[in-house]
Amino acid sequence: MKTRGGASTGAAAGLFIIGLLIGAAATYFVAPRQSQPGQVSTVTQTVTANASTYPIGLSGTVTIGDLVSLTGDLSAYGQRSKSAVDMAISDINNWLATTGSQVRFAVDHEDTATDPTTALQKLQLMASKGIQVYVGPMTSAEARNVISYANNNHLVLISQSSTAEDLAIPNDYLFRLVPADYAQASAVAALVYQYGVKDVIVVNRGDTWGVGLSSAFVSDYQNLGGKVVDKVQYQVISSGSYDFTSQLSQINTDYTNAVNQYGASNVGIISFSFDELATMYQQASSYPKLLSTTWFGSDGTAESSTVVGTAGQIAAQVKSLSTIYAPTLSAKEQNFTNAFVAKYNQHPDAYSYSAYDATWVAALSILACGANSGVCVQKTLPGVAANYFGVAGWPDLNAAGDRATADYAIWEVLPCSSAPAGSCTSGESYTWIQVGTWSAGSNTVTFTRQP
C-alpha cells in the first residue's frame, strides 16, 4: 500500500558505527550477502585504507553531486529523488550539528534529462568543481556512458535505480543500491505467469535497460512454460514526442491473432518502458482491443506519477500490474514516508528511499575517510554500507557493489475513489496501490489484494 512501514531521519541514521581513519591503516569487512535468489554465499572483502594515502583534515562544507533525471523519460522518479536527496542532506547536517562536528554537506543537483550524453557532460562539469562522490545516475544507459570517465577519474557513483545486469562489475566506481535485473526478470515472469497469462506480447525500450530486462524476462517466462507471442521494440528519443503508431499496429495484430488462437484470458501485454508508457496508453486508445486486456510493467513505470497523472484512466483500465524492488518495512521507512508526504504532498517511490540512503552512504563514507577522496571512498564504501541500516533496509552489497537481492512489490493503478483511505494525496484522481509481493526466496507471488 502507499502507506508503508516507516522512515528515517538524520539522528537515527547517525547511530552508524565506524571509526574515522585517523593515523594508521583501517580495515573493513563486508558481511555475508545473497548473490542470487535462493543462493547465499559469504564474501569477505578486506580493504586497507592508509591515512598517508588519504590525508586526514576534513573540514568545512563538502559537496556531493546528484546526477538526476529532472526531465526526460524518468522525470517522475527524478523529481522525487531530488527531494529525497535534499531531505538526506538536511538530516545529515542536523546530525552533524549534534556531534559538534564543523563538517557540513551540500548537494549540487544537475539534470541529466534521462540522456546518456547529457549525463556525461554534467558529470564532467561537476568533476571540474572538485566533486568526488555522486548520487546517480538513475538509468543504466546513463551509467554505461559515464562509467569509463568515472573509473579513470576516480569518481564514485551511487545509483539509486540502475539495474542492468551487464553493469554488475566488481571493483569499479559504480555502486547500486538496487538489485541487478536478474532478480526483477524472475519477479515479472512469475507475476505474469501466476496471474494466468500464458501468452504474452513483449514491448520494450531499445536501450541497455529495456533490451537486457526484456531478454531476461523472456528466458525466465519461457522456463515457467509461458509463450512469447512477439517482441516489439521502440527506439528511445532524447527530445520531442513519442509516436507509437507502428508498434501499436503490430501489437494489435499480434493480440488479435493470439486471442483467436489461445483465448482472451490467456493473452496479455508487458511493456518495459519509462514515463513514455503514458503516451503509449493514450495512443493505444485507437485500438480498443488492447485496452480490454491486462498490461504488465516493471520498475520503469511502477509508482510513476506521470502514468497516473496523464493516462490514469487507461492505466487503471488495463491494471498496469508492475514490479519494483521492495524497501524493508521498518520504523525508519515509515518515519521517512510520513516526513516526505508532509513536506512534498506526494508519496515517495522505491527509488526515493534508495536515493536517501545513497546520500547517507556517500556522506558517511567521506567522513570515514576523513577526506573528500573518491579513491578512498571507493574502497571504504562497502564497509560503510555493511554497517548502515537505512530507510530501505540493509544495502547488502555483493561483490559487484550492487544490492544482492530483494523482494519485489507488485503495484496496480486504481481510481482514488476505489483506493484504500490514505492512498491518494490531494489533487490525485488515480494512484498506485501495492497489491502483492514477489518473494526472492521462493520465487512466488502472493497477492494481498486481488487485482
N, C-alpha and C positions, 0 to 999 in steps of 0.2 A: 504494500500500500504506500501511498505518498507519505503517510505519517509513519515514521520508522522508529527505530530504536535510538539514536542519540548522538551527540557530537562532542567535540572537544572545544575547550577554549585554551588560551595560552598557558595558564597556570598548570592545568592538568598535564599537557604535553611537556611542561618544563620539568617533570619528575624524571625525565630521561637521565640515565646513569651512565656516564662515560667520562674518563679523565681527559682533561686538556693535555695536549702534547707539550710538556714542559721539560726541557733538558734532554734526557736520554730518550732512547727509542721506545715506542709503544707498540703493543701487539694486539690485534683484534681477531676475534674468531666468529665465523658465521655459523649460526645454529643450523640443525637439521632442517632440510626442506624437502618438498614434494616435487619431483621432477616431471612426472606425468600423472594424469588421473589414475588413481589406484596404485601408483608406484611411489614408495617412499625411499629415498636414498639420503644418506648422511654425507654431506660435503663439508669439509673443514677447510676454510681458507685462512691462511696466516699472512698478515700484511705487516711489514715493518715500516714505520714512518719515522724518519730520523730528523730531530729538530735542527740539525746542522743543514739539512736539505731544505726544510721548510721553516724559515726563521720565525720565531715567536715575536709577537708585537702587535697583535690585532687591536685596533682602536678606531674610534670614530664611527662613521657610517659605511657599511658595506652594502653594495647594490647587487641584487640578484636579478638576472634577466628573465623576461617572460615572453617566449615566442608563442603567441596566442592567436587563434583564428577568430578575430573580431568581425570579419566579413568573410564572404565566400561560402562554400558549401557546408561548413561546420560551425557557422557563426552562432547558432542557437546554443551549442555547447560552449563555444569560446567566450561568450559574454558572461556566462555563469562561472566559467573557470577563472576569468579575470577577477570576478567578485570574490571567489574563494581564496585566491592568492592574496588579495588585499586584506581579507579577514585574517589570514595567517600572519602576514607581516605585522598587523596591528597586535595580534595576540603574542607574537614572539617578542616584540618590543615592550609590551606590558609585562611579560615575564622577566625580561632582562632588567627592567627597572626595579623589580622586587629583589633582584640578586645584588644590586649595587653596581652592576657592570656598566661601563661607559660605552660599550659597543651597541650600536643600533643598526637595523637593517632597513633598506629601502628597496623598491622594485621599479624596474624600467619595463613597461609594457610596450611591445612592438607588435603590430598587426601583421600577421603573415598572409592574410587573405586566403587561407587554405591553399596556398600556391607554393610549390617546392622552390621555384626560382626566387620568389619574394622572401621565403624563409631564410635562404642562404644570404641574401642581401641584408636582411635585418640582423642575422647573427654576426655577420662581418661588421656591421655598423656598431653593434653593442660591444663586440670584442675590441674595437678600436678605442672604446671608452674604458677598457680595463676590466670589463665584467668577465668573470671566470666560470660562474655556475648559473645554470638556467633551468627554469621550468618549461617543459615543452621540448620540441614542437609537438603538436597534437596529433597529426596524421603520420602514417607510415611513409607516405610518398615524400612528405617534407623531411622526415627523419633520414630517409635514404639519401636525399640530396645534400644534406648538411653534415653527415657523419664523417666523411673524409676530412673536411675542414676542421671539425671539432677534434678529431683524433690528432691531426697534425699540429693543432694549436693548443692542445691540452685544455679543451673547454668541456665541462661536464654538462650533459643534457639529462634531465629527469623528466621523462614524458609521462603524462597522466592518462594517455589514451592510445598511443601507438601499439598495435598488436600484431603486425605482420611477422610471420614465422621466420622469414629469411633475415630479419634484423636481430635475431637472438644470437649474438656474437659475444663470446667470453672476452674479457679484458679490454673492451673498447671503452669509449667515453659516454656511451648511451645506456642509461638505466631506465627501466619502465616499471611503473607501479601497478601495471595491469598484466594479466597473463597473455602469452602469445596465443595466436588463433587456433592452435591445435585443440585447446580446451573448448573454445567457442564453437568450432565446427562440430564437435561432438554434441554440444548442448543444442544447437539449432537442428541438427539431424534428428536427435531424439525427440525434440519438440514436434517437428513436422510429422514424423512417423507415428509417434504415440498419439498425436491428435487425430490420426486416422487418414491422413493424406499419404497415399502410397504412390502417387504420380505427381511430380512437381515440375513446374516451369521455373528455371533459374534466370534471374536478371541481375546483372552486376556492373558496377563502375569498372572502367578499363584502366585501373591504376594498381599499384602494388598491393594495396589492401584488398580491393574488390576481387582481383584475379586470384590472389592467394587464398582468401577465405572461401570464395565460391568453389574453388577446386578442392579444398579440404572438405568442405561440406558434401560435395558430390561423392567423394570417396567414402565418407562415413555413412551417408544416407544409403548408398548402394549396398554397403556392408550389412545394413539393417534389413535389406530386402526391398528398398524403395526403388522406383524407376524415375529417371530424369527424362522428361518429355523433350526438352530443348534447353539450350543455354543461349541467352540473348545478352549481348554486351553493348554498352554505350560508352562513348568517349567523354572524358572529363573536360570541361571548358573552364577557363580561368576568368572569363567575363561574359556578360550577356545572358540570355535566357536559354534554357534547355528546350529542345524540340524533340519529343519522343515519338513523333508520328510513325516513323518506320519501325521502331521497336514495338510499339503498341499494336501496330497492324500485324506483325509477326506473332506477338503473344496472343492476340485474339484468334488468329488462325490455329496456332498450337492448342489453345484452350478448347476451341470448338471441336477439333479432331480428337483431342484426348477425352473429352466428355462423351463423345459418341462411342469411343472405344472402351473406356473404363468406367463411365458413370460419373455424374457431377460430384457425388460425395467423396470420391477418391482423388479428385484433382485440386491442386492449389498452386499458388504463385509465391515465390520468395524473391525478394529484392534486396541485394546487398548494396545499399545506397547511403548517402548522407542526406542533408536537408532537401536536396533536389527531388526527393521522393514526393514532397508536397506537390510539385509541378507535375510529376508523373501521375499522381492521383487525379489531379484536376483534368489533365488531358485524357485520362482513361474514362472520363465520363462520356466520351463519344463512343465508347464500347461497353454498352450496358451489361453484357455477359460477364465482363471482367470484374464488375462490381457486385456480382452475385456469389462470388467465391471468397475463400479466406486467403488473405495475404499474410506472409510472414516476413520478419526482418531480423535485424541484428543490432549490435551496439552502435552502428552508424546512424540509427534512427530512433532507437528506444529512448523515450523521455524527451524527444525533440520538440521544443516549443514551436518551431516553425511548422512542423507537420500538423500539430493540433491547432495552431493559430490560423493557418491559411487553408488547410484542407481537412479540418476536423470532422466534418460531417461524413465525408467519404472514408476517412481513416477509421472512423467508428463503424461504418457500414461493413467494411471488409475486415474488421477486428484489429489488423496490424499487429499480430502477436510477434513480439520482438524480444530478443535476449540481450542482457548486458550484465557484466560481472557484478556480483552482489557484495557490497561492503558488509563487514561483520557488524551485526546489531550489538550495540553497547550503549552505555550512558554517554560516552563521548560522542558517538554518532548522533544520538538524539538531541543532545545539547547543541551540537553544530547545526543540525537541521532546524531546530527552533530558532536559533540565532539568525540563520540565513534567511528564513521566511520572514522574520520580524524586520530584518534590515532591508531586504530586497523585494518583498512581496511576491516571491516565487519559490518553488521547491528546488533544491539542488538536485542535479542528476549524479549518477555514479562517478562521473569524471570530475565533478566539483569536489567530491571527497578526496580523490587521489591528487588533485591539484593542491588542495590544502595540505595534505600530507607531504607532497613533493617539496613544498616551500619549507616546511619544518625540517625535513631531512636535509635539505640544502643548507639551511642556516646552522643546524646542529653539527653538520659535517665541517663547515667552515670554522665554527667555534672549537670543535675537537682538534682541528689542525692548528688553531692559533694563528692562522694566516689565510688570506684570500688567495689560495693556490689551487688551480684546477688539478695539477699533478697530485697534490696531497689529497684533495677531496676524492678523486677517482679511486685512490687506494683505501681511503678511510670510510667512504660511504657505506659499503656492505656491512661493516661492523656497527655503524650507527643505526642502519635500518634493522639489523638483527635485535637491537635493544630498544626499538621505538614502537610503541603501540599507538596508532593514530586513529583518526575518525573512521577510516576504512578497515581498521584492524591491524594485524601484523603484516608488514610488507612481504616477508618470507621470500627474499630474493634467491634465485637459483644461480648456477654458475655463469649464466649469461647476463646476470644483472636484471632479470625480469621477475615479476611476481610469479612464483612457481605454479600455482593453480588457484582456483577459486570456484565456488558455486556460482551459478548464473541465475539472476532473477528474470522472470518472464512477465512482460508488460503488455497491456491491451489498452486501446483507446476507447473511452466511453464518454457519452454526454455527461456534463456535470449534473444534470437532472437525475441521472441513474447511478452516479458515483457515490461511494460512501461519504458520509459527512466529514468535512475537513480535507477532502481530496483536492478541492479547487480553491484557488485564491481569487480575490475579487477581479472581475473582468473576464474570467475564463468561461467559455461555453463547453469546451471539451478538454479532457485531461487523460493522462496516462495513469493506469491503475495496475499495481502488481497483482497478478493472478496466479502465480506459481513459481516454482524453483526447480532448476536442474541441479542434481547432486553430482559432483565430480567423483565422489567415491563409488556410487552405484550406477552412474550413467543413466539415471532415470528422472523423469519429470513428475512432479507432484503438484497438482492444481489445488490452490487454496480457495479459489473462486472459479466456478465453471465459466469459461469464456464462451 
